[in-house]
Amino acid sequence: MSREECKRLDQADVLRILFHPRRDNTPDDEQTVRFSVADDIEIGGRFHPADKDAPVILLFHGNGEIASDYDMIAPFYLENGISLLVVDYRGYGKSGGRPTVSTLLDDALAVYRQTGKGLADHGYQYSRLFVMGRSLGSAAALEIAAEAGKSISGLIIESGFSNPLALINRLGGPSLKELEETCGFDNLKKIERVEAPTLIIHGEEDFIIPLEEGEALFKGCKAKRKEFLSVPGAGHNDLIVRGLRQYFKAIRKLVSG
């Protein structure tokens, strides 16, 4: 997938649908991290460390969230012996710039590369790095997983989409009939290249990104070790609330495998 294809989605009507940035004006603290992704652009994030030898999940959140929203969820990861690093997009949280489709994918790769060095420099287990994407973040996570191969320990997709144009239409965006189905967030093609163990989680009552899209990603995934978890009664934004126990049981199984 070329960046030129991605840039075809960088039009105002599409960006308005895909991105809902929100600022985080709270003071920096020990959890605050930053990544340089361009000469004058930094991406902000939040790092919640467990033990130095604990597995680390690099998480890309949904389009209406910011990294600090996960301050309330991070304790569940820590209780399961997992460090959590949540990263924002341009224009979100403490990040500079404005979000676009093409920069989201480029920035994800830049953050991934810097994460490995940063973890190693601070004595954390870079060899146990997992990448996770929720909703919109599935595109960022799959971009990394497709490029990194077996360099990552595993991939987690929560409420991810397989068909970007259908998603844009469901959210009220333009029909984009001039674009091919594979343009932009080409998640189905990318997941065919994933080699790392993969977990896909989806709510059975998700009406924003239907269950069938998660199933399509699972079917297309060529990883030798993969698992699909559907959560009964869960929609797009309440997977943890509806299925807390099975949610973390599945994640724990992946990271301990």
Secondary structure, DSSP 4 states (H G I P E B T S, - for coil): --HHHHHTT-SHHHHHHH----B--SPP-TTEEEEEEETTEEEEEEEE---TTS-EEEEE--TT--GGGGGTTHHHHHHTT-EEEEE--TTSBT--S---HHHHHHHHHHHHHHHHHHHHHTT--GGGEEEEEETTHHHHHHHHHHHHGGGSSEEEEES--S-HHHHHHHTT----TTS-TTSSS-HHHHHTT--S-EEEEEETT-SSS-HHHHHHHHHH---SSEEEEEETT--SS-HHHHHHHHHHHHHHHHHH-
